[in-house]
């Protein structure tokens, strides 16, 4: 999972947090800003998305 470093304008620049990429919208809504050019990929293999199964049979 990709991690993103973030900082808050009300805190010192050195005080940063690292959050999952999916959590970034939540932190942005609270005023946090992503530190540019600093993302960390912690995955070793890519994960495939699951496809929604469709029902097969008579559609009539």
Buried (B, 14 or more C-beta within 10 A) or exposed (E): EEBBBBBBEEEEEEEBBEBEBEEBEEBEEEEBEBBEEEEEEEEEEEEEEEEEEEEEEEEE
